[in-house]
Amino acid sequence: MSLAFLFPGQGSQIKGMGAEVFNRFPDLVEQANKEVGYSLSDICLEDPNSQLGQTQFTQPALYLVSYLEAQKHLEDGQSPGLAAGHSVGEFAALAFAGCMSFIDGLRMVSKRGEIMSKVSGGGMAAVIGLDVEVIRSTLTESGIDQVDLANFNSPGQIVLSGPANQIQSILTPLKDAGARMVVPLKVSGAFHSRMMQSPANEFENFLKDFSFSNPNFPVYSNVEASPYQSADAIAPLLVSQIHSSVLWSDTIIRMRNDGADEFLECGPGNVLSKLLRQIP
């Protein structure tokens, strides 16, 4: 049986994150600040200009904190047998598994955040306690044709993504269909939806300048809910991930079937740890 590391995605960021690990790994923090050209650590710790919630800053900030948290656990004697990251968290998982260097991973998430932040007019909403087929039929019956099912976080929590006006229009029909809650998310774009196709194309061109290595242990892809099979598969799947669904529930089920019996969340908060209890 194996210990699995999990790396959180956007929404887990919180001011003050990273305080312990920044003191423990000052050289890596200095490298990160130098690479991005601003004090990423200050944004994590103090967020003086309220940038932590902006995608172009959130993504590198989460990457830095999550990667260093994993390094801390490794130094403390906890070594993973497998790993996965939710959305942008997948980059920290891959870097920690040796698929790319720490700095290359930071460059990737910085560009990813920058590209994704340019897309406006989108929104997302979490649907709690409604079967996926009922969600699909409600979308169809309501004439909502541009909203995608973005995150399958657990059987009882599915996130929708698409144009903000269509997200707003579907809130009441979903409640009427029996959803326990429908919660609009505080995000700056329609992540993991067809609105992200153009950013994905730009990101594909950006990744052509990077090389990848096979992971030192299995890392599970959001897009396929299965381990990366080779270094060659990494770039195409990271590109697809931007506009595809995050199959998180299936990923956790597959990891358990592959021997994961303990999970450790590497990063701020406990969003993924809470989801574990909702996934049978």
C-alpha positions in Angstrom: 0.0 0.0 0.0 1.2 3.6 -0.7 1.1 7.1 0.5 -0.3 9.5 -2.1 0.5 13.3 -2.3 -2.3 15.6 -3.4 -1.7 19.1 -4.7 -4.6 21.6 -4.5 -5.8 24.0 -7.2 -7.2 27.5 -7.3 -9.6 28.3 -4.5 -7.2 26.9 -1.8 -5.0 30.0 -1.7 -5.1 32.0 1.5 -3.1 35.0 2.8 -0.3 33.8 5.0 0.3 30.5 3.2 3.9 29.3 3.0 5.2 30.9 6.2 6.8 27.7 7.5 8.2 26.4 4.3 9.5 29.7 3.1 11.8 29.8 6.2 12.8 26.2 5.6 13.7 26.6 1.9 14.9 30.2 1.5 17.1 29.4 -1.6 14.1 28.1 -3.6 12.0 31.0 -2.5 14.7 33.4 -3.7 15.0 31.6 -7.0 11.2 31.8 -7.5 11.0 35.5 -6.7 13.9 36.2 -9.1 12.3 34.1 -11.9 8.9 35.8 -11.8 10.4 39.3 -11.3 8.4 40.2 -8.2 8.1 39.0 -4.6 5.9 35.9 -5.0 6.5 35.1 -1.3 5.2 38.6 -0.2 2.0 38.0 -2.2 1.6 34.6 -0.4 2.4 36.0 3.1 1.0 39.5 3.1 -0.8 40.1 -0.3 -0.3 43.9 0.1 -1.9 44.7 -3.2 -4.7 42.1 -3.1 -3.2 40.1 -6.0 -3.5 36.6 -4.5 -7.0 36.1 -5.9 -5.9 37.1 -9.5 -5.3 34.1 -11.7 -1.9 35.2 -13.0 -0.6 35.4 -9.4 -2.7 32.7 -7.8 -1.3 29.9 -10.0 2.5 30.5 -9.4 1.8 31.2 -5.7 0.0 27.9 -5.2 2.7 26.1 -7.1 5.5 27.5 -5.0 3.8 26.8 -1.6 2.6 23.3 -2.7 6.0 22.2 -4.1 7.8 23.4 -0.9 5.2 21.7 1.3 5.9 18.4 -0.5 9.7 18.9 -0.1 9.1 19.5 3.6 7.2 16.2 3.9 9.9 14.4 2.0 12.6 15.7 4.2 10.5 14.7 7.2 10.5 11.1 6.0 7.2 10.9 4.1 7.8 9.6 0.6 4.9 9.3 -1.9 4.3 6.2 -4.0 2.0 8.2 -6.3 0.6 11.7 -6.7 -2.1 13.9 -8.3 -2.9 17.6 -8.5 -6.2 19.3 -9.0 -6.0 21.6 -12.1 -2.9 23.8 -11.6 -1.9 21.5 -8.8 -1.0 19.0 -11.4 2.1 21.0 -12.3 3.5 20.8 -8.7 2.8 17.1 -8.7 4.7 16.6 -12.0 7.6 18.8 -10.9 7.9 17.0 -7.6 7.9 13.7 -9.5 10.9 14.9 -11.5 9.1 15.5 -14.8 10.5 19.0 -15.0 12.6 21.2 -12.9 11.2 23.4 -10.1 11.9 26.5 -12.1 10.5 25.2 -15.4 7.3 24.2 -13.6 7.1 27.8 -12.2 7.6 29.2 -15.7 4.8 27.0 -17.0 2.2 28.0 -14.3 3.2 31.6 -14.6 2.5 31.6 -18.3 -0.6 29.5 -17.8 -2.0 31.9 -15.3 -1.2 34.9 -17.5 -2.8 33.4 -20.5 -6.0 32.2 -18.7 -6.4 35.6 -17.0 -6.9 37.3 -20.3 -10.2 35.5 -21.0 -13.1 37.6 -19.6 -16.8 37.1 -19.4 -16.8 33.7 -17.9 -18.1 32.2 -14.7 -18.3 29.0 -12.7 -20.7 27.5 -10.2 -20.6 24.4 -7.9 -23.6 22.2 -8.0 -24.1 20.2 -4.7 -26.2 17.1 -4.4 -27.5 16.6 -7.9 -26.9 13.7 -10.2 -24.8 14.4 -13.3 -27.5 13.2 -15.7 -30.1 15.5 -14.1 -27.6 18.4 -14.4 -27.1 17.6 -18.1 -30.9 17.4 -18.8 -31.5 20.6 -16.9 -28.9 22.4 -19.0 -30.6 21.1 -22.2 -34.1 21.8 -21.1 -33.1 25.4 -20.1 -31.5 26.1 -23.5 -28.1 26.5 -21.9 -25.8 25.3 -24.6 -22.4 26.9 -23.8 -21.9 25.6 -20.2 -19.6 22.7 -19.7 -19.2 20.3 -16.7 -15.7 21.4 -15.6 -14.8 19.6 -12.4 -16.1 16.3 -11.2 -14.9 16.8 -7.7 -17.0 14.1 -6.0 -20.2 12.3 -6.9 -22.1 15.1 -5.0 -20.1 18.1 -6.2 -19.9 19.0 -9.9 -18.6 22.4 -11.1 -20.0 24.1 -14.2 -18.1 26.6 -16.3 -19.1 28.9 -19.2 -20.3 32.3 -20.1 -21.2 34.3 -17.0 -24.7 35.1 -18.3 -25.5 31.4 -18.9 -24.1 30.4 -15.5 -26.4 33.0 -13.9 -29.4 31.8 -15.9 -29.0 28.2 -14.8 -28.7 28.7 -11.1 -32.5 28.7 -10.4 -33.4 25.8 -12.8 -30.7 23.6 -11.0 -32.2 24.4 -7.6 -35.6 23.7 -8.9 -34.3 20.3 -10.3 -33.4 19.3 -6.7 -29.8 20.6 -6.1 -29.1 21.0 -2.4 -27.0 24.1 -3.3 -25.8 25.9 -6.3 -22.9 28.2 -5.4 -21.4 30.7 -7.9 -17.6 30.6 -7.5 -15.3 33.6 -7.1 -13.2 33.0 -10.1 -12.0 35.3 -12.9 -12.7 33.0 -15.8 -14.5 29.9 -17.2 -11.8 27.5 -16.4 -11.9 23.9 -17.9 -14.5 24.9 -20.5 -14.5 25.5 -24.2 -13.9 29.2 -23.5 -10.3 28.1 -22.6 -9.6 26.7 -26.1 -7.7 29.8 -27.3 -5.5 29.9 -24.1 -4.8 26.2 -24.5 -3.6 26.8 -28.1 -1.3 29.6 -26.9 0.0 27.4 -24.0 0.7 24.6 -26.5 3.1 26.8 -28.4 4.7 27.9 -25.1 5.4 24.3 -24.0 7.3 23.6 -27.2 10.4 25.1 -25.6 10.4 22.6 -22.7 11.4 19.0 -22.3 9.9 16.5 -19.9 11.1 13.4 -18.1 9.3 10.3 -17.1 7.9 10.6 -13.5 9.8 9.0 -10.7 6.5 7.6 -9.4 3.0 7.6 -10.9 1.3 11.0 -11.4 -2.3 10.9 -12.4 -3.7 13.1 -15.2 -6.8 15.2 -14.6 -7.9 14.6 -18.2 -7.6 10.8 -18.2 -7.9 9.9 -14.4 -4.9 7.6 -15.0 -1.1 7.7 -14.6 1.0 9.5 -17.2 2.4 6.7 -19.4 5.5 8.6 -20.7 7.2 12.0 -20.8 5.8 12.5 -24.3 2.3 12.4 -23.0 2.8 15.3 -20.5 2.7 18.4 -22.7 -0.4 17.3 -24.7 -2.3 16.4 -21.6 -1.4 19.7 -19.8 -2.7 21.6 -22.8 -5.9 19.6 -23.0 -6.4 20.1 -19.2 -7.0 23.8 -19.7 -10.2 23.3 -21.6 -11.2 19.8 -20.4 -13.0 18.4 -17.4 -11.1 17.7 -14.2 -12.0 14.0 -13.5 -11.0 14.3 -9.8 -13.5 11.7 -8.4 -12.4 9.1 -10.9 -8.7 10.0 -10.2 -9.1 9.3 -6.5 -10.9 6.0 -7.2 -8.2 4.9 -9.6 -5.5 5.8 -7.1 -7.2 3.8 -4.4 -7.5 0.8 -6.8 -3.8 1.2 -7.5 -2.8 0.9 -3.9 -3.2 4.4 -2.3 -4.4 3.9 1.3 -3.2 7.2 2.7 -3.4 10.7 1.2 -1.5 13.8 2.2 -2.5 17.2 0.9 0.6 19.3 0.0 -0.5 23.0 0.0 -2.7 25.4 1.8 -6.1 24.4 3.2 -7.9 21.0 3.2 -10.2 21.2 0.2 -8.9 17.9 -1.3 -8.9 16.2 2.1 -12.6 17.0 2.5 -13.4 15.8 -1.0 -11.8 12.4 -0.1 -14.5 11.8 2.4 -17.2 12.3 -0.3 -15.6 9.9 -2.8 -16.6 6.2 -2.1 
